[in-house]
C-alpha cells in the first residue's frame, strides 16, 4: 500500500494512516490522561512518518490543540505535519451549543491558530452542524479564510447527506469526516458515491468501533467509559459482533496480520477514503497502526470481509 496519498482534490499529501488525538489532552473525554504521554504520542507519530494529525477545539476543551501545538513547536516539525482541527462548539453558561455562523467560525479559526502556535491550519472542519446557519454560508466563511491563506482545505463533520449537498453548493467542500466502520455502514449508500463523484475525501472516525473491531475484547469485557452507551456494546449485539470479529481473525491469521490492520486496510480500499485516523493512547500503538500499510487484500478477501458484516 502506498506510503502517501492525496486527500481528494486538495493539495494535502498525507500518510494514509493518520493519528486521532482526542487522547492527547482530551481530559473531558478520558479520565486520568497523562499529558506527557499524550505529547509522546504526537512525537512518535512524527518520527515514524505519520504526518496527518487530527485534533479539535472540544478535545480538552482546548488542551489537545495546545499540546499538539507545543510538540510541533518543540520538534520544529510544523512543515512536515498536515494539521486538521475542528470547531463549532460554543459555551453558553453551562450549556454547549453548536454555532456555524460565519463570525463564530472565523473567530474559532483565529483561536485555534493561537493554541496550535501556527499561522495556517491545513484542514479546518465545521465539527457539527447547527440548526440555523445555511451550510453554504458557513462554508463560504471558511472559503474566505482559505483565500486568505489561514486554512488550506475545508472540511465538514457529522453532516447529513442533505447538509453536505447544501454545504457543497459551490463545490468548496474538500473533506468530510463522519462515523463509519464495519458495524456502522450507512454512508456507503449515498454519501461515499457522492463524495467520489465530487472529489471529496472521506475520513472515518471510530474506524475500530472503540476497539471492538481491533479484536481485543472477549465475552467477559466490562466497560465503564463512553463505550457502555454505544449500541454495538449492548449485551446481545456485543455477543454477535464478537462472533463476526472471530471470523475476521481467521483471515488476519492467514495473512500474518492483526485484526485491526485487516480492518483498517479494508477501509482504504473503499471509494473516497484516502486516509484514516485511528486514535491511540500509547506511543507503541501509533507504530502498530502503521503496520496496516503492509496488508494487501485480494479481491476475495475484500468480499469476504464485506459479507461477514453485510
C-alpha positions in Angstrom: 0.0 0.0 0.0 1.2 3.5 -0.9 3.1 5.4 1.9 1.5 8.7 0.9 -1.7 9.8 -0.7 -3.5 13.0 -1.6 -6.7 13.9 0.2 -9.4 14.2 -2.6 -8.9 17.3 -4.8 -6.8 19.1 -2.2 -3.0 19.6 -2.4 -2.6 17.9 1.1 -0.4 14.8 0.8 -0.5 12.6 3.8 0.5 9.2 5.1 -2.8 7.2 4.7 -2.5 6.3 8.4 -3.0 9.4 10.5 -3.4 10.0 14.2 -6.6 11.0 16.0 -5.5 13.0 19.1 -8.6 13.0 21.3 -6.5 11.2 24.0 -3.9 14.0 23.8 -5.2 16.4 26.4 -8.8 15.3 25.9 -9.5 15.4 29.7 -13.2 15.8 29.1 -13.3 12.5 27.1 -11.0 10.3 29.1 -10.3 10.5 32.8 -6.7 10.3 34.1 -4.9 11.3 30.9 -1.2 11.9 31.2 -0.3 15.0 29.2 3.4 13.9 28.8 2.3 10.6 27.4 0.0 12.5 25.0 2.8 14.6 23.7 4.9 11.5 23.3 2.2 10.0 21.0 2.5 13.0 18.7 6.3 13.0 18.8 6.4 9.3 17.9 3.9 9.8 15.1 6.0 12.5 13.5 9.2 10.4 14.0 7.8 7.4 12.1 6.3 9.5 9.2 2.7 9.6 10.5 2.1 13.3 9.5 -1.8 13.6 9.4 -2.7 14.8 12.9 -6.4 15.3 13.7 -7.5 17.4 16.7 -10.4 19.7 17.7 -11.3 22.6 20.0 -13.6 20.4 22.1 -10.9 17.8 23.0 -9.9 19.1 26.4 -11.6 21.5 25.6 -8.7 23.5 24.0 -6.0 21.4 25.6 -5.4 18.9 22.8 -4.7 21.7 20.3 -2.3 23.3 22.8 -0.3 20.1 23.4 -0.2 19.3 19.7 1.0 22.8 19.0 3.7 22.5 21.7 5.1 19.4 20.1 5.2 20.9 16.6 7.0 23.9 18.0 9.5 21.9 20.2 10.3 19.5 17.3 10.3 22.1 14.6 8.1 19.8 12.5 5.2 22.1 11.6 6.1 22.0 7.9 6.0 18.2 7.8 2.7 17.9 9.6 -0.7 18.1 7.9 -2.8 19.5 10.8 -6.5 19.1 11.0 -8.7 20.7 13.6 -12.4 21.4 14.1 -14.7 24.0 15.7 -18.5 24.6 16.2 -18.9 24.2 20.0 -19.8 27.3 21.8 -20.3 27.5 25.6 -23.3 29.5 26.8 -23.3 29.4 30.6 -23.3 25.8 31.5 -24.7 24.7 28.1 -22.9 23.8 24.9 -24.4 24.8 21.6 -23.3 24.4 18.0 -22.6 27.6 16.1 -21.8 27.6 12.3 -22.2 31.3 11.9 -19.5 32.9 9.7 -18.4 35.2 12.6 -18.1 32.4 15.0 -16.2 30.1 12.6 -13.8 32.9 11.7 -13.1 33.6 15.4 -12.7 29.9 16.1 -10.1 29.6 13.4 -8.2 32.5 14.9 -8.3 30.9 18.4 -7.1 27.6 17.1 -4.2 29.2 15.3 -3.1 30.7 18.6 -3.4 27.4 20.5 -1.6 25.5 17.8 1.1 28.2 17.6 0.9 28.3 13.8 -0.1 30.8 11.1 -2.1 28.3 9.0 -4.2 25.2 9.5 -4.1 22.5 6.8 -7.6 21.3 7.2 -10.4 23.0 9.2 -13.7 21.2 9.8 -17.0 22.5 10.9 -17.3 19.9 13.7 -21.1 19.7 13.9 -23.9 21.3 12.0 -26.0 23.9 13.8 -29.8 24.4 13.3 -29.8 27.9 12.0 -26.9 28.7 9.6 -27.3 27.9 5.9 -24.5 25.5 5.3 -23.2 27.1 2.1 -22.8 30.4 4.1 -20.8 28.6 6.8 -18.5 27.0 4.2 -18.3 30.4 2.4 -16.7 31.9 5.6 -14.1 29.1 5.5 -13.5 29.8 1.8 -12.6 33.4 2.7 -10.1 32.1 5.3 -8.7 29.7 2.6 -8.3 32.6 0.2 -6.5 34.5 2.9 -4.1 31.6 3.5 -5.2 30.8 7.0 -6.5 27.4 6.1 -5.6 25.2 3.2 -8.7 22.9 2.9 -12.3 23.0 4.0 -14.0 20.1 5.9 -17.3 19.4 7.4 -18.0 16.7 10.0 -21.2 14.9 11.2 -23.2 16.4 8.3 -26.2 14.6 6.9 -26.4 14.0 3.1 -28.8 17.0 2.7 -26.5 19.3 4.8 -23.4 18.1 2.8 -25.1 19.0 -0.5 -26.1 22.4 0.8 -22.6 22.9 2.1 -21.0 21.9 -1.2 -23.4 24.1 -3.3 -20.3 26.0 -4.7 -18.0 23.0 -4.7 -15.9 24.2 -1.8 -16.0 21.2 0.5 -12.8 19.2 0.3 -13.1 16.6 3.1 -15.9 15.1 5.1 -15.4 13.4 8.5 -18.1 11.1 9.8 -18.7 7.9 11.7 -18.0 4.8 9.7 -16.9 1.3 10.4 -17.8 -2.2 9.6 -20.6 -2.1 12.1 -22.0 1.3 11.0 -22.2 1.4 7.2 -24.9 3.9 6.3 -22.6 6.2 4.4 -22.0 3.5 1.8 -25.5 4.1 0.3 -25.4 7.7 -0.9 -22.6 9.5 0.8 -19.5 7.7 -0.4 -20.7 7.7 -4.1 -21.5 11.4 -3.9 -18.0 12.2 -2.5 -16.3 10.0 -5.0 -18.1 11.9 -7.8 -17.2 15.3 -6.3 -13.6 14.7 -5.5 -14.3 14.9 -1.7 -12.2 12.8 0.6 -14.0 10.9 3.4 -12.2 10.4 6.7 -14.0 7.9 9.0 -13.9 8.3 12.8 -14.4 5.4 15.2 -12.9 3.1 12.5 -12.3 0.4 15.0 -15.6 0.9 16.8 -13.8 1.9 20.1 -11.6 -1.2 20.0 -14.3 -3.7 19.2 -13.0 -4.2 15.6 -9.4 -4.5 16.8 -10.2 -7.9 18.2 -9.1 -7.1 21.7 -12.3 -7.9 23.7 -13.9 -11.2 24.8 -17.3 -12.0 26.2 -16.2 -11.1 29.8 -15.2 -7.5 28.9 -16.9 -4.8 31.0 -17.0 -1.1 30.1 -17.3 2.0 32.3 -16.4 4.7 29.8 -18.2 6.1 26.7 -18.4 2.5 25.3 -21.0 1.4 27.8 -23.6 3.6 25.9 -22.7 2.6 22.4 -25.2 0.4 20.6 -22.6 -2.2 19.5 -21.5 -2.8 23.1 -25.1 -3.7 24.3 -25.1 -7.3 25.5 -26.8 -9.2 22.7 -25.2 -7.1 19.9 -21.8 -7.3 21.6 -22.0 -11.1 21.5 -22.9 -11.1 17.8 -20.2 -8.6 17.0 -17.6 -10.7 18.8 -18.6 -13.7 16.6 -18.0 -11.6 13.5 -14.6 -10.4 14.8 -13.6 -14.1 15.2 -14.3 -14.6 11.5 -12.1 -11.7 10.7 -9.4 -13.2 13.0 -9.2 -16.3 10.8 -8.5 -14.1 7.7 -6.0 -12.0 9.6 -4.1 -15.1 10.9 -3.7 -16.4 7.4 -2.2 -13.1 6.4 0.0 -12.9 9.5 -1.7 -9.6 10.4 -3.6 -8.3 13.4 -7.4 -7.9 13.1 -7.1 -4.1 13.4 -4.7 -3.9 10.5 -7.0 -6.0 8.4 -10.0 -3.8 9.1 -8.1 -0.5 8.5 -6.7 -1.9 5.3 -10.2 -2.8 4.1 -11.4 0.9 4.7 -8.6 2.1 2.5 -10.0 0.1 -0.4 -13.4 1.9 -0.2 -14.3 4.7 -2.6 -13.4 8.2 -1.4 -11.4 7.0 1.6 -7.8 8.2 1.2 -6.7 8.2 4.9 -7.9 7.0 8.3 -7.1 8.4 11.7 -7.1 5.7 14.3 -6.6 7.0 17.8 -4.0 5.8 20.3 -3.3 6.2 24.0 0.3 4.9 23.9 3.2 5.6 21.6 3.6 1.9 20.7 0.0 1.9 19.4 0.9 4.6 16.9 3.8 2.5 15.5 1.5 -0.5 15.5 -1.2 1.3 13.4 1.4 1.8 10.7 1.6 -1.9 10.1 -1.7 -1.5 8.2 0.2 -0.4 5.2 1.8 -3.8 4.9 -1.6 -5.6 4.5 -2.5 -6.2 0.8 -6.0 -7.5 0.4 -7.1 -9.7 -2.5 -10.5 -9.2 -4.1 -11.7 -12.4 -2.5 -10.6 -11.2 1.0 -12.3 -7.8 0.5 -15.5 -9.6 -0.5 -15.3 -12.0 2.5 -14.9 -9.1 5.0 -17.8 -7.3 3.3 -20.0 -10.4 3.6 -19.3 -11.0 7.3 -20.6 -7.5 8.1 -23.2 -7.2 5.4 
